Amino acid sequence: MSYLPDLDAKYQFLIDLSKRLPLIEEEEETDDYRVFGCQSSVWIVPFHKDGESEVLSFRGKSDSVLVSGIIATVLSLFAEKTPAEILDLDAPAELKRLDLESHLSPSRRNGLVGMIERIREYAAEERVKADG
């Protein structure tokens, strides 16, 4: 996002990304998938695509279009990775390259950290299942 000319362009980019977010089902909007600590309501659901049991994928939703764009950005970092790859990824460093956090309010930054932590929790749970 650092290549975008101004803050309005960056926000528009996030809004456009939100339209590509793989949505969750209404019955998945439960506390099991909720990301706590976000200013907006956020849910992230892990799943395995058919035939890809080693790879973890995610769907997400927010009641805010801007936050949905942030979710789409975060999910793109973790897309099509194994739990080990997710746990090894330095997501804050990757996001820093996008210059995303500098344009977010403190509460949205906290939400961003919460999303990353929740995805890492899902990956850790999957790793335990695989090892167990």
DSSP file (Angstrom, degrees, kcal/mol; ACC not computed):
  #  RESIDUE AA STRUCTURE BP1 BP2  ACC     N-H-->O    O-->H-N    N-H-->O    O-->H-N    TCO  KAPPA ALPHA  PHI   PSI    X-CA   Y-CA   Z-CA
    1    1 A M    >         0   0    0      0, 0.0     3,-1.9     0, 0.0    97,-0.1   0.000 360.0 360.0 360.0 -13.6    0.0    0.0    0.0
    2    2 A S  T 3   +     0   0    0     95,-0.3    96,-0.1     1,-0.3    97,-0.1   0.710 360.0  63.6 -64.2 -17.4    3.0    2.3    0.3
    3    3 A Y  T 3  S+     0   0    0     95,-0.1    -1,-0.3     3,-0.0    95,-0.0   0.587  79.4 101.5 -81.5 -10.4    2.8    2.8   -3.4
    4    4 A L  S <  S-     0   0    0     -3,-1.9     6,-0.1     1,-0.1     3,-0.0  -0.555  76.6-129.4 -78.2 141.8   -0.6    4.5   -3.2
    5    5 A P  S    S-     0   0    0      0, 0.0     2,-0.3     0, 0.0    -1,-0.1   0.792  73.4  -3.5 -67.9 -33.1   -0.4    8.3   -3.4
    6    6 A D  S  > S-     0   0    0      1,-0.1     4,-1.8     0, 0.0     3,-0.2  -0.916  76.5 -89.4-153.1 176.3   -2.5    9.3   -0.4
    7    7 A L  H  > S+     0   0    0     -2,-0.3     4,-2.6     1,-0.2     5,-0.2   0.872 120.7  55.3 -61.7 -40.1   -4.6    8.2    2.6
    8    8 A D  H  > S+     0   0    0      1,-0.2     4,-2.4     2,-0.2    -1,-0.2   0.903 108.0  49.4 -60.4 -41.0   -7.8    8.3    0.6
    9    9 A A  H  > S+     0   0    0      2,-0.2     4,-2.1     1,-0.2    -1,-0.2   0.876 110.5  50.8 -65.7 -37.4   -6.3    6.0   -2.0
   10   10 A K  H  X S+     0   0    0     -4,-1.8     4,-2.1     2,-0.2    -2,-0.2   0.921 111.6  46.7 -66.7 -43.9   -5.2    3.6    0.7
   11   11 A Y  H  X S+     0   0    0     -4,-2.6     4,-2.3     2,-0.2    -2,-0.2   0.899 111.6  51.3 -65.5 -39.2   -8.6    3.5    2.3
   12   12 A Q  H  X S+     0   0    0     -4,-2.4     4,-2.5    -5,-0.2    -1,-0.2   0.891 107.7  53.5 -63.4 -38.6  -10.3    3.0   -1.1
   13   13 A F  H  X S+     0   0    0     -4,-2.1     4,-2.3     2,-0.2    -2,-0.2   0.915 109.2  48.4 -61.2 -44.0   -7.9    0.1   -1.8
   14   14 A L  H  X S+     0   0    0     -4,-2.1     4,-1.9     2,-0.2    -2,-0.2   0.897 110.6  50.9 -63.5 -40.4   -8.9   -1.5    1.5
   15   15 A I  H  X S+     0   0    0     -4,-2.3     4,-0.8     1,-0.2    -2,-0.2   0.909 110.3  49.4 -63.8 -41.5  -12.6   -1.0    0.7
   16   16 A D  H >< S+     0   0    0     -4,-2.5     3,-0.8     1,-0.2     4,-0.3   0.900 109.3  52.5 -63.3 -40.2  -12.0   -2.6   -2.7
   17   17 A L  H >< S+     0   0    0     -4,-2.3     3,-2.0     1,-0.2     4,-0.4   0.864  98.9  64.8 -62.2 -35.4  -10.2   -5.5   -1.1
   18   18 A S  H >< S+     0   0    0     -4,-1.9     3,-0.9     1,-0.3    -1,-0.2   0.795  93.3  61.4 -60.2 -27.5  -13.2   -6.0    1.3
   19   19 A K  T << S+     0   0    0     -3,-0.8    -1,-0.3    -4,-0.8    -2,-0.2   0.661 103.4  50.4 -73.2 -15.6  -15.3   -7.0   -1.8
   20   20 A R  T <  S+     0   0    0     -3,-2.0    -1,-0.2    -4,-0.3    -2,-0.2   0.400  80.6 123.2-100.3   0.4  -13.0  -10.0   -2.5
   21   21 A L    <   -     0   0    0     -3,-0.9     2,-0.7    -4,-0.4    38,-0.1  -0.444  69.3-121.3 -67.8 125.7  -13.1  -11.3    1.1
   22   22 A P        -     0   0    0      0, 0.0    38,-2.0     0, 0.0    -1,-0.1  -0.578  39.5-135.4 -68.2 114.7  -14.3  -14.9    1.2
   23   23 A L        -     0   0    0     -2,-0.7     2,-0.2    36,-0.2    38,-0.2  -0.288   6.0-127.2 -78.6 155.0  -17.3  -14.5    3.5
   24   24 A I        -     0   0    0     36,-0.3     2,-0.2    19,-0.1    -1,-0.1  -0.523  31.1-100.1 -91.1 164.4  -18.4  -16.7    6.4
   25   25 A E    >   -     0   0    0     -2,-0.2     3,-1.9     1,-0.1     4,-0.3  -0.539  30.5-115.2 -81.3 152.5  -21.8  -18.3    6.8
   26   26 A E  G >  S+     0   0    0      1,-0.3     3,-1.5    -2,-0.2    -1,-0.1   0.862 116.3  57.7 -57.1 -37.5  -24.2  -16.6    9.2
   27   27 A E  G 3  S+     0   0    0      1,-0.3    -1,-0.3     2,-0.0    -3,-0.0   0.604  97.5  63.6 -71.8  -9.2  -24.2  -19.6   11.5
   28   28 A E  G <  S+     0   0    0     -3,-1.9     2,-2.5     1,-0.1     5,-0.3   0.483  71.5 101.1 -89.3  -4.0  -20.4  -19.2   11.9
   29   29 A E    <   +     0   0    0     -3,-1.5     2,-0.2    -4,-0.3    -1,-0.1  -0.413  59.4 122.4 -79.7  65.8  -20.9  -15.7   13.5
   30   30 A T  S >> S-     0   0    0     -2,-2.5     3,-1.3     1,-0.0     4,-0.6  -0.736  81.8-101.0-121.5 169.8  -20.3  -17.2   16.9
   31   31 A D  T 34 S+     0   0    0      1,-0.3     3,-0.3    -2,-0.2     5,-0.1   0.745 115.2  72.9 -63.6 -22.7  -17.8  -16.6   19.7
   32   32 A D  T 34 S+     0   0    0      1,-0.2    -1,-0.3     3,-0.0    -3,-0.1   0.831 112.1  26.6 -59.4 -31.0  -15.9  -19.6   18.5
   33   33 A Y  T <4 S+     0   0    0     -3,-1.3    11,-2.5    -5,-0.3    -1,-0.2   0.368  96.2 117.9-113.3   1.6  -14.7  -17.6   15.5
   34   34 A R  B  <  -A   43   0A   0     -4,-0.6     2,-0.7    -3,-0.3     9,-0.3  -0.435  57.6-139.9 -73.9 142.8  -14.9  -14.1   16.9
   35   35 A V    >   -     0   0    0      7,-2.8     3,-0.7    -2,-0.1     7,-0.4  -0.917  22.7-152.7-102.3 111.5  -11.8  -12.0   17.2
   36   36 A F  T 3  S+     0   0    0     -2,-0.7     3,-0.1     1,-0.2    82,-0.1  -0.536  71.5  45.6 -85.6 152.0  -11.9  -10.1   20.5
   37   37 A G  T 3  S+     0   0    0      1,-0.4     2,-0.3    -2,-0.2    -1,-0.2   0.352  81.1 124.0  98.8  -4.4  -10.2   -6.8   21.0
   38   38 A C    <   -     0   0    0     -3,-0.7    -1,-0.4     2,-0.2    70,-0.1  -0.650  64.0-136.6 -88.7 146.3  -11.4   -5.3   17.7
   39   39 A Q  S    S+     0   0    0     68,-0.4     2,-0.2    -2,-0.3    -1,-0.1   0.886  94.2  43.6 -64.8 -39.6  -13.3   -2.1   17.6
   40   40 A S  S    S-     0   0    0      1,-0.1     2,-0.4    24,-0.0    -2,-0.2  -0.548 106.6 -87.8 -98.5 166.9  -15.7   -3.7   15.1
   41   41 A S        -     0   0    0     -2,-0.2    22,-1.2    -7,-0.0     2,-0.4  -0.664  53.7-179.4 -75.6 128.5  -17.2   -7.2   15.1
   42   42 A V  E     - B   0  62A   0     -2,-0.4    -7,-2.8    -7,-0.4     2,-0.4  -0.997  14.2-176.9-135.8 134.9  -14.8   -9.5   13.4
   43   43 A W  E     -AB  34  61A   0     18,-2.4    18,-2.1    -2,-0.4     2,-0.4  -0.995   2.8-172.5-128.5 138.0  -15.0  -13.2   12.7
   44   44 A I  E     - B   0  60A   0    -11,-2.5    16,-0.2    -2,-0.4    -2,-0.0  -0.994   7.7-165.1-130.5 126.0  -12.3  -15.4   11.1
   45   45 A V  E     - B   0  59A   0     14,-3.0    14,-2.2    -2,-0.4     2,-0.2  -0.938   8.3-147.2-115.9 123.4  -13.1  -19.0   10.2
   46   46 A P  E     + B   0  58A   0      0, 0.0     2,-0.3     0, 0.0    12,-0.2  -0.598  27.5 160.3 -84.3 150.8  -10.4  -21.6    9.4
   47   47 A F  E     - B   0  57A   0     10,-2.4    10,-3.0    -2,-0.2     2,-0.5  -0.982  35.9-121.0-159.3 165.7  -11.1  -24.3    6.9
   48   48 A H        -     0   0    0     -2,-0.3     5,-0.1     8,-0.2     8,-0.1  -0.952  27.1-131.3-112.0 131.0   -9.4  -26.8    4.6
   49   49 A K    >   -     0   0    0     -2,-0.5     3,-2.3     3,-0.4     6,-0.1  -0.451  47.3 -76.8 -72.6 154.2  -10.1  -26.8    0.9
   50   50 A D  T 3  S+     0   0    0      1,-0.3    -1,-0.1    -2,-0.1     0, 0.0  -0.281 118.4   7.1 -53.9 129.2  -11.0  -30.1   -0.7
   51   51 A G  T 3  S+     0   0    0     -3,-0.1    -1,-0.3     1,-0.1     3,-0.1   0.513 108.7  93.5  78.0   5.0   -7.9  -32.2   -1.1
   52   52 A E    X   +     0   0    0     -3,-2.3     3,-0.9     1,-0.1    -3,-0.4  -0.456  36.6 151.5-126.2  60.2   -5.6  -29.8    0.8
   53   53 A S  T 3  S+     0   0    0      1,-0.2    -1,-0.1    -5,-0.1    -3,-0.0   0.722  73.3  53.4 -67.9 -21.0   -5.7  -31.2    4.3
   54   54 A E  T 3  S+     0   0    0     -3,-0.1     2,-0.4    28,-0.1    -1,-0.2   0.728  98.3  76.0 -83.1 -21.4   -2.2  -29.8    5.1
   55   55 A V  S <  S-     0   0    0     -3,-0.9     2,-0.5    27,-0.2    -6,-0.3  -0.738  70.8-146.7 -98.0 136.2   -3.0  -26.3    4.1
   56   56 A L  B     -C   81   0B   0     25,-2.9    25,-1.0    -2,-0.4    24,-0.3  -0.872  17.4-176.0-102.9 131.0   -5.1  -23.9    6.2
   57   57 A S  E     -B   47   0A   0    -10,-3.0   -10,-2.4    -2,-0.5     2,-0.3  -0.775   8.5-148.3-119.3 167.1   -7.4  -21.4    4.6
   58   58 A F  E     -B   46   0A   0     -2,-0.3     2,-0.3   -12,-0.2    22,-0.0  -0.980  12.4-165.5-141.3 148.8   -9.5  -18.7    6.1
   59   59 A R  E     -B   45   0A   0    -14,-2.2   -14,-3.0    -2,-0.3     2,-0.3  -0.915  21.7-174.8-122.3 155.1  -12.8  -16.8    5.6
   60   60 A G  E     -B   44   0A   0    -38,-2.0   -36,-0.3    -2,-0.3     2,-0.3  -0.960  14.2-171.6-149.4 167.4  -13.6  -13.6    7.4
   61   61 A K  E     +B   43   0A   0    -18,-2.1   -18,-2.4    -2,-0.3     2,-0.3  -0.985   2.7 179.2-157.9 147.7  -16.3  -11.0    8.1
   62   62 A S  E     -B   42   0A   0     -2,-0.3   -20,-0.2   -20,-0.2     6,-0.1  -0.969  36.1-128.1-142.7 159.4  -16.7   -7.6    9.8
   63   63 A D  S    S+     0   0    0    -22,-1.2     2,-0.4    -2,-0.3   -21,-0.1   0.413  95.6  73.2 -84.9   2.3  -19.5   -5.2   10.2
   64   64 A S  S  > S-     0   0    0    -23,-0.3     4,-2.2     1,-0.1     5,-0.1  -0.967  71.4-149.3-118.5 131.3  -17.2   -2.5    8.9
   65   65 A V  H  > S+     0   0    0     -2,-0.4     4,-1.6     2,-0.2    -1,-0.1   0.914 101.2  49.8 -63.8 -42.9  -16.2   -2.3    5.2
   66   66 A L  H  > S+     0   0    0      1,-0.2     4,-1.6     2,-0.2    -1,-0.2   0.927 111.6  47.7 -62.5 -44.9  -12.8   -0.8    6.1
   67   67 A V  H  > S+     0   0    0      1,-0.2     4,-2.8     2,-0.2    -1,-0.2   0.860 106.2  58.8 -65.3 -34.8  -12.1   -3.5    8.6
   68   68 A S  H  X S+     0   0    0     -4,-2.2     4,-2.5     1,-0.2    -1,-0.2   0.882 104.8  51.0 -60.4 -36.9  -13.2   -6.1    6.1
   69   69 A G  H  X S+     0   0    0     -4,-1.6     4,-1.9     2,-0.2    -1,-0.2   0.868 109.1  50.2 -66.5 -36.7  -10.4   -4.8    3.9
   70   70 A I  H  X S+     0   0    0     -4,-1.6     4,-2.6     2,-0.2    -2,-0.2   0.915 110.0  50.7 -66.0 -43.0   -7.9   -5.1    6.7
   71   71 A I  H  X S+     0   0    0     -4,-2.8     4,-3.2     1,-0.2     5,-0.3   0.936 108.9  51.5 -58.8 -46.5   -9.1   -8.7    7.2
   72   72 A A  H  X S+     0   0    0     -4,-2.5     4,-1.7     1,-0.2    -1,-0.2   0.887 110.2  49.7 -59.3 -39.2   -8.6   -9.4    3.5
   73   73 A T  H  X S+     0   0    0     -4,-1.9     4,-1.1     2,-0.2    -1,-0.2   0.938 113.4  45.1 -64.3 -47.4   -5.1   -8.0    3.8
   74   74 A V  H >X S+     0   0    0     -4,-2.6     4,-1.1     1,-0.2     3,-0.7   0.925 112.2  51.3 -63.0 -45.4   -4.3  -10.1    6.8
   75   75 A L  H 3X S+     0   0    0     -4,-3.2     4,-0.7     1,-0.3     3,-0.2   0.838 103.2  59.5 -63.9 -31.7   -5.8  -13.3    5.3
   76   76 A S  H 3< S+     0   0    0     -4,-1.7     3,-0.4    -5,-0.3    -1,-0.3   0.835 101.0  56.0 -66.0 -30.2   -3.8  -12.8    2.1
   77   77 A L  H << S+     0   0    0     -4,-1.1    -1,-0.2    -3,-0.7    -2,-0.2   0.859 116.3  35.6 -65.3 -34.9   -0.6  -13.0    4.2
   78   78 A F  H >< S+     0   0    0     -4,-1.1     3,-0.9    -3,-0.2    -1,-0.2   0.375  87.9 133.5-101.5   2.6   -1.6  -16.4    5.5
   79   79 A A  T 3< S-     0   0    0     -4,-0.7   -22,-0.1    -3,-0.4    -3,-0.1  -0.260  75.7  -1.8 -62.9 137.2   -3.3  -17.8    2.4
   80   80 A E  T 3  S+     0   0    0    -24,-0.3     2,-0.3     1,-0.2    -1,-0.2   0.846  98.0 133.9  56.2  42.4   -2.5  -21.3    1.3
   81   81 A K  B <   -C   56   0B   0    -25,-1.0   -25,-2.9    -3,-0.9    -1,-0.2  -0.870  56.0-117.4-119.3 154.5    0.0  -22.0    4.1
   82   82 A T     >  -     0   0    0     -2,-0.3     4,-2.4   -27,-0.2     5,-0.2  -0.432  37.2-104.4 -77.7 162.6    0.5  -24.9    6.4
   83   83 A P  H  > S+     0   0    0      0, 0.0     4,-2.5     0, 0.0     5,-0.2   0.896 123.8  52.9 -55.5 -39.6    0.2  -24.4   10.1
   84   84 A A  H  > S+     0   0    0      1,-0.2     4,-1.7     2,-0.2     5,-0.1   0.909 109.1  48.7 -62.9 -41.4    4.0  -24.5   10.5
   85   85 A E  H  > S+     0   0    0      2,-0.2     4,-1.2     1,-0.2    -1,-0.2   0.882 110.8  51.1 -65.3 -38.0    4.4  -21.8    7.8
   86   86 A I  H  < S+     0   0    0     -4,-2.4     3,-0.4     1,-0.2    -2,-0.2   0.927 111.1  47.4 -63.9 -44.9    1.8  -19.6    9.5
   87   87 A L  H  < S+     0   0    0     -4,-2.5    -1,-0.2     1,-0.2    -2,-0.2   0.799 113.6  48.6 -68.5 -28.0    3.5  -19.9   12.8
   88   88 A D  H  < S+     0   0    0     -4,-1.7    -1,-0.2    -5,-0.2    -2,-0.2   0.671  88.2 104.9 -83.3 -17.9    6.9  -19.1   11.2
   89   89 A L     <  -     0   0    0     -4,-1.2     2,-1.4    -3,-0.4   -11,-0.0  -0.437  67.0-142.0 -70.7 132.5    5.6  -16.1    9.3
   90   90 A D     >  +     0   0    0      1,-0.2     4,-2.0    -2,-0.2     3,-0.3  -0.667  28.3 174.8 -90.8  79.5    6.6  -12.7   10.7
   91   91 A A  H  > S+     0   0    0     -2,-1.4     4,-2.9     1,-0.2     5,-0.3   0.877  72.2  55.6 -59.8 -42.8    3.3  -11.0   10.0
   92   92 A P  H  > S+     0   0    0      0, 0.0     4,-2.1     0, 0.0    -1,-0.2   0.909 109.3  48.1 -58.3 -39.4    4.1   -7.7   11.7
   93   93 A A  H  > S+     0   0    0     -3,-0.3     4,-1.4     2,-0.2    -2,-0.2   0.907 112.2  48.9 -66.3 -40.6    7.2   -7.3    9.5
   94   94 A E  H  X S+     0   0    0     -4,-2.0     4,-0.7     1,-0.2     3,-0.2   0.919 112.8  47.1 -64.4 -43.0    5.2   -8.2    6.4
   95   95 A L  H >X>S+     0   0    0     -4,-2.9     5,-1.2     1,-0.2     4,-0.7   0.841 104.5  61.3 -67.7 -32.5    2.5   -5.7    7.3
   96   96 A K  H ><5S+     0   0    0     -4,-2.1     3,-1.1    -5,-0.3    -1,-0.2   0.884  98.1  57.7 -60.7 -37.4    5.1   -3.0    8.0
   97   97 A R  H 3<5S+     0   0    0     -4,-1.4   -95,-0.3     1,-0.3    -1,-0.3   0.803 104.8  51.9 -62.5 -27.9    6.2   -3.3    4.4
   98   98 A L  H <<5S-     0   0    0     -4,-0.7    -1,-0.3    -3,-0.7    -2,-0.2   0.614 103.4-135.5 -82.3 -12.6    2.7   -2.4    3.4
   99   99 A D  T <<5 +     0   0    0     -3,-1.1    -3,-0.2    -4,-0.7     4,-0.1   0.883  60.3 136.3  58.7  40.5    2.7    0.7    5.7
  100  100 A L    > < +     0   0    0     -5,-1.2     3,-1.8     1,-0.1     4,-0.1   0.918  57.2  56.1 -83.1 -47.9   -0.8   -0.2    6.9
  101  101 A E  G >  S+     0   0    0      1,-0.3     3,-1.8    -6,-0.2    -1,-0.1   0.802  94.9  66.1 -60.9 -31.9   -0.5    0.3   10.7
  102  102 A S  G 3  S+     0   0    0      1,-0.3    -1,-0.3    -6,-0.1    -2,-0.1   0.679 103.8  47.9 -66.2 -14.4    0.7    3.9   10.4
  103  103 A H  G <  S+     0   0    0     -3,-1.8     2,-0.3    -4,-0.1    -1,-0.3   0.270  96.6  90.7-107.7   9.5   -2.8    4.8    9.0
  104  104 A L  S <  S-     0   0    0     -3,-1.8    -4,-0.0    -4,-0.1    -3,-0.0  -0.808  77.9-114.9-108.2 147.8   -4.8    3.0   11.6
  105  105 A S     >  -     0   0    0     -2,-0.3     4,-2.5     1,-0.1     3,-0.2  -0.322  38.5-103.1 -67.3 160.4   -6.2    4.2   14.9
  106  106 A P  H  > S+     0   0    0      0, 0.0     4,-2.2     0, 0.0     5,-0.1   0.878 123.3  51.4 -55.8 -38.9   -4.8    2.6   18.0
  107  107 A S  H  > S+     0   0    0      2,-0.2     4,-1.9     1,-0.2   -68,-0.4   0.873 110.4  48.2 -69.0 -34.8   -8.0    0.5   18.4
  108  108 A R  H  > S+     0   0    0     -3,-0.2     4,-2.3     2,-0.2    -1,-0.2   0.870 109.6  53.1 -71.2 -35.7   -7.8   -0.7   14.8
  109  109 A R  H  X S+     0   0    0     -4,-2.5     4,-2.3     2,-0.2    -2,-0.2   0.915 108.4  50.7 -62.3 -41.8   -4.1   -1.6   15.3
  110  110 A N  H  X S+     0   0    0     -4,-2.2     4,-2.3     1,-0.2    -2,-0.2   0.902 109.8  50.4 -60.8 -40.7   -5.1   -3.6   18.4
  111  111 A G  H  X S+     0   0    0     -4,-1.9     4,-2.3     2,-0.2    -2,-0.2   0.889 107.6  53.2 -63.5 -39.5   -7.7   -5.4   16.3
  112  112 A L  H  X S+     0   0    0     -4,-2.3     4,-2.0     2,-0.2    -2,-0.2   0.919 109.7  47.8 -61.5 -44.8   -5.1   -6.1   13.6
  113  113 A V  H  X S+     0   0    0     -4,-2.3     4,-2.6     1,-0.2    -1,-0.2   0.901 110.2  53.6 -62.1 -41.0   -2.9   -7.7   16.3
  114  114 A G  H  X S+     0   0    0     -4,-2.3     4,-2.4     2,-0.2    -2,-0.2   0.877 106.7  51.6 -62.0 -38.9   -5.9   -9.7   17.5
  115  115 A M  H  X S+     0   0    0     -4,-2.3     4,-2.2     2,-0.2    -1,-0.2   0.930 111.2  47.1 -62.9 -45.5   -6.6  -11.0   14.0
  116  116 A I  H  X S+     0   0    0     -4,-2.0     4,-2.3     1,-0.2    -2,-0.2   0.922 112.7  49.3 -63.4 -44.5   -3.0  -12.2   13.6
  117  117 A E  H  X S+     0   0    0     -4,-2.6     4,-2.1     1,-0.2    -1,-0.2   0.901 110.2  51.1 -62.1 -41.0   -3.0  -13.8   17.1
  118  118 A R  H  X S+     0   0    0     -4,-2.4     4,-2.2     2,-0.2    -1,-0.2   0.910 110.2  48.7 -65.3 -41.5   -6.3  -15.6   16.3
  119  119 A I  H  X S+     0   0    0     -4,-2.2     4,-2.2     1,-0.2    -1,-0.2   0.901 110.9  50.9 -63.8 -40.9   -4.9  -17.0   13.1
  120  120 A R  H  X S+     0   0    0     -4,-2.3     4,-2.5     2,-0.2    -1,-0.2   0.863 107.6  53.8 -65.1 -35.6   -1.8  -18.2   14.9
  121  121 A E  H  X S+     0   0    0     -4,-2.1     4,-2.5     2,-0.2    -2,-0.2   0.927 108.2  49.4 -62.3 -45.1   -4.0  -19.9   17.5
  122  122 A Y  H  X S+     0   0    0     -4,-2.2     4,-2.3     1,-0.2    -2,-0.2   0.917 111.8  49.0 -59.3 -43.1   -5.8  -21.7   14.7
  123  123 A A  H  X S+     0   0    0     -4,-2.2     4,-2.3     1,-0.2    -2,-0.2   0.900 110.4  50.2 -64.7 -41.3   -2.5  -22.8   13.2
  124  124 A A  H  X S+     0   0    0     -4,-2.5     4,-2.1     2,-0.2    -1,-0.2   0.901 110.2  50.5 -64.1 -40.6   -1.2  -24.0   16.6
  125  125 A E  H  X S+     0   0    0     -4,-2.5     4,-2.1     1,-0.2    -2,-0.2   0.910 111.1  48.8 -62.5 -42.3   -4.4  -26.0   17.2
  126  126 A E  H  X S+     0   0    0     -4,-2.3     4,-2.3     1,-0.2    -2,-0.2   0.882 109.1  52.8 -65.1 -38.2   -4.0  -27.6   13.7
  127  127 A R  H  X S+     0   0    0     -4,-2.3     4,-2.1     2,-0.2    -1,-0.2   0.902 108.7  49.8 -64.3 -41.1   -0.4  -28.4   14.4
  128  128 A V  H  X S+     0   0    0     -4,-2.1     4,-2.0     2,-0.2    -2,-0.2   0.914 110.2  50.9 -64.0 -43.0   -1.3  -30.2   17.7
  129  129 A K  H  < S+     0   0    0     -4,-2.1    -2,-0.2     1,-0.2    -1,-0.2   0.916 111.6  47.8 -59.8 -43.0   -4.0  -32.2   15.9
  130  130 A A  H  < S+     0   0    0     -4,-2.3    -1,-0.2     1,-0.2    -2,-0.2   0.859 116.9  42.2 -67.5 -35.8   -1.5  -33.3   13.3
  131  131 A D  H  <        0   0    0     -4,-2.1    -1,-0.2     1,-0.2    -2,-0.2   0.736 360.0 360.0 -80.9 -23.1    1.1  -34.2   15.9
  132  132 A G     <        0   0    0     -4,-2.0    -1,-0.2    -5,-0.2    -2,-0.2   0.452 360.0 360.0 -81.5 360.0   -1.4  -35.9   18.2
